[in-house]
Structures are given as C-alpha cells and as structure tokens.
Amino acid sequence: MATPAVPTQAVEFEITNMIGHLLRACQQAHVAIWSDIFPAGLTSPQFAVLNALAQEGELNQTTLRSRARLDRSTAADVIRRLAARQLITHIKDPADARRRLVRLTQAGRAVYAEAVDRALTVNETVLGGLDEAQRTQLVSLLQALLDQHSDLLGYEVDKAPVTG
C-alpha cells in the first residue's frame, strides 16, 4: 500500500509567537542564569521548597508541593535530595500515618538565608530589561494563565508570589 503524498508546499506557521515555545525558551534562560548564580548549588525547585518551609514552617508533603508549585514526582525527588543534604527532615505525621511532615533543619535555614539574595539576583537578571509596569504585567499575566489551568497542575495555584 502506497504512503499518501506529503504536500511539498510550506505551511504558514510562526513558532516564535507560540506561548509554549516562548515559555520554554524563557525557562532555559532562567535555568542558565540560575546555574550561573548558584554554581553547584541549589536548584530553583529546591529553593522553592526551602522558601515554602521558611515562610510557613512545617508542612505536609501535599501542601508543600502546592506551595512550591511542583508536581508529585518532582516534589518527591526534591525532598529526597534536600533530606540527603540534611537541609530538611521528613517524618510520618503522628495524626495521619499516610502523610509525611517536612521541616527545615538549622542547616536548611542557613542555606535558605544565604540563597535569598542570590534568588533575588536571578529574578532581577531575568527581568532586567523590563520596567516596573512591564514586570507587574508579566507576573499578572502568568498568574492568570496558572489560574486558568489550575485543574491540570495537580496542585492548588497559590496567589502568593513565589521567589525563584
């Protein structure tokens, strides 16, 4: 059976204006800047977990991954890595053995405190070419997209700003 002929005419399509393409490219830039400022150190998702714990104290894993805006498998991996570095502890919840409670260690608090200025530098570097109104608009539009697709994310969309 013959394969149908593929049209040789070019299809009009401009990928550089597609939101997924733009978000992926921006994420690549963010990761490159983050890696430059945090050499051989904390990742952005790890910082998000430390930030949530520093801001709110002990959290169960479900709430923590929601606050850090991480999917289940990424959150489990980040928690495992931070625990291996002794930056957090995680224990069974005495009130519900199915849940795990996560908290910062003293070492985790120290790493977080040192990392905040670096995370702010990353943010400033990423947004450096935008004026204050553009920054506010960009964050607002991205938050609106998250709100619109919250059912797909596997966690509640937190309205509070997340650093990193």
C-alpha positions in Angstrom: 0.0 0.0 0.0 1.4 3.4 -1.0 2.1 6.1 1.5 0.0 9.2 0.9 2.0 12.0 -0.7 3.1 14.7 1.7 2.4 18.2 0.5 5.6 20.0 -0.5 4.2 23.4 0.0 5.3 25.1 3.2 2.7 25.6 5.9 2.3 29.1 7.3 3.3 28.9 10.9 5.4 31.2 13.1 6.6 29.2 16.2 8.4 32.2 17.7 5.0 33.6 18.7 3.7 30.4 20.3 3.4 30.6 24.1 4.8 27.2 24.7 7.9 27.9 22.7 8.4 31.3 24.4 7.9 29.8 27.9 10.3 27.0 27.2 12.9 29.5 25.9 12.4 31.7 28.9 12.8 28.7 31.2 16.0 27.8 29.5 17.3 31.4 30.1 16.2 31.3 33.7 18.0 27.9 34.3 21.2 29.3 32.7 21.1 32.4 34.8 20.2 30.4 38.0 23.1 28.0 37.3 25.5 30.9 36.9 24.5 32.5 40.2 24.1 29.1 42.1 27.1 27.2 40.8 27.0 23.5 42.0 24.3 24.5 44.5 20.6 24.7 45.0 18.2 24.3 42.1 15.2 26.6 41.6 12.7 23.9 42.7 14.8 23.1 45.8 14.9 26.8 46.6 11.1 26.9 46.2 10.7 24.1 48.8 13.1 25.8 51.2 11.2 29.1 50.7 7.8 27.5 51.4 9.2 25.9 54.6 10.9 29.1 55.7 7.7 31.1 55.2 5.2 28.6 56.7 7.1 26.2 58.9 6.4 22.5 58.9 4.1 21.4 56.1 2.8 18.1 54.9 4.2 17.0 51.5 0.9 17.7 49.7 0.7 21.3 51.0 4.4 21.8 50.4 4.3 20.7 46.8 1.3 23.1 46.2 3.2 26.0 47.8 6.3 25.2 45.8 4.3 24.6 42.7 5.8 21.2 42.0 4.3 18.1 40.5 4.2 15.0 42.7 7.3 13.2 41.2 9.4 16.4 41.2 8.5 17.2 44.8 9.4 13.7 45.9 12.8 13.9 44.2 13.5 17.4 45.6 12.5 16.3 49.1 14.7 13.3 48.8 17.7 15.4 47.6 17.2 18.1 50.3 16.9 15.4 53.0 20.1 13.7 51.8 21.9 17.1 52.1 20.4 17.4 55.6 18.6 20.6 54.8 15.2 19.2 55.7 13.7 16.4 57.7 10.6 14.4 56.8 8.7 12.2 59.2 5.4 10.4 59.4 2.6 12.7 60.6 1.6 11.4 64.1 -2.0 12.4 63.3 -2.1 10.6 59.9 0.5 7.9 59.2 -0.3 8.2 55.4 1.1 11.8 55.4 4.7 13.0 55.7 5.6 16.2 57.5 8.6 18.2 56.2 10.5 20.9 58.1 13.7 22.8 57.7 16.8 21.9 59.6 19.2 24.5 61.0 21.5 23.9 58.1 18.5 24.3 55.8 17.6 27.7 57.4 21.2 28.8 56.9 21.3 27.7 53.2 17.9 29.4 52.6 19.1 32.7 54.3 22.2 32.8 52.1 20.2 31.8 48.9 17.6 34.6 49.2 19.9 37.3 47.9 21.0 35.0 45.0 17.4 34.2 44.1 16.6 38.0 44.0 19.6 38.5 41.8 18.4 35.8 39.4 14.9 37.4 39.3 16.4 40.9 38.7 18.7 39.5 35.9 15.8 37.7 34.2 13.6 40.8 34.4 16.4 43.3 33.9 15.2 44.7 30.6 11.7 45.4 31.8 10.4 48.5 33.6 8.2 48.1 36.7 4.9 48.3 34.8 6.1 45.5 32.4 7.2 43.3 35.3 3.9 43.7 37.1 2.0 43.0 33.9 4.1 39.9 33.1 3.7 38.4 36.5 -0.1 39.2 36.4 -0.5 37.5 33.0 1.5 34.4 34.0 -0.6 34.2 37.2 -3.8 34.4 35.1 -2.5 31.5 32.9 -1.8 29.4 36.0 -5.3 30.2 37.4 -6.9 29.3 34.1 -5.2 25.9 34.0 -5.1 25.1 37.7 -7.0 21.9 37.2 -4.2 20.5 35.1 -1.4 21.2 37.5 -2.1 18.7 40.3 -1.9 21.3 43.0 -3.7 24.5 44.1 -2.5 27.6 42.5 -1.2 29.8 45.3 -1.8 33.5 44.8 1.2 34.5 46.9 4.4 35.3 45.0 7.0 32.5 44.8 10.6 33.5 44.5 12.9 31.7 42.2 
